[in-house]
Amino acid sequence: MTPAVDPTQHIWWLMSRASGIVALGLIAVSVGLGLTMANKLVRGAKVAGIHEQLSLAGLVAIAIHGLTLLGDPWLNPGLSGIVIPFHMAYRSAFTGVGIIGGYLAAALGLSFYIRRRIGAKLWRKLHRFTPVAYVMSLVHAIGAGTDASTAWFRTFMLASAAPITVLFVMRLVKSALKSRRPAAKRGSSRAITDVV
């Protein structure tokens, strides 16, 4: 018979684990919704507002995920371990990717509030890196997450990654077709001019 485990001895780790899963879910839904809007499948200020709120909630969950690790007596990362990429001793490559992904998610999510200053065109270009932050969070979860080997977590990741991948590919195809269209029009107008 195995001795009962007291969950209060692992409360910081449990809170970090839970907030990490919540962060991954919120970021996945936010990225998915953003790609849905970019593909013009849904529109409207209400949808944009939901996207913004999900993004902010995801950033809060990311912050909680990192900060609660400070109380974990087993991991004991220290402040430098949660803010400096690749500094934490525990699976440093994967925690480093997670920290960089968190910074990228914060920069891209909060860039909405300086969009007028930097211009909508630059903001859209920067916002194209949002799926990169999502992929970094997946890499972090797979490599450093203690739930990565469980069936429920793999199902959760696949359920979020599959539609995001489809939406991302749709966005790439639309962008490629859009960039070809003006060139084709220019070519046809030149042909007409040459004939005339």
Secondary structure, DSSP 8 states (H G I E B T S, - for coil): ------GGGGHHHHHHHHHHHHHHHHHHHHHHHHHHHHTTSS-SHHHHHHHHHHHHHHHHHHHHHHHHGGG-TTT--HHHHHHSTT-SSTTHHHHHHHHHHHHHHHHHHHGGGGHHHH-HHHHHHHHTTHHHHHHHHHHHHHHH-TTTTSHHHHHHHHHHHHHHHHHHHHHHHHHHHHHHHHHHHHHHHHHHHHH-
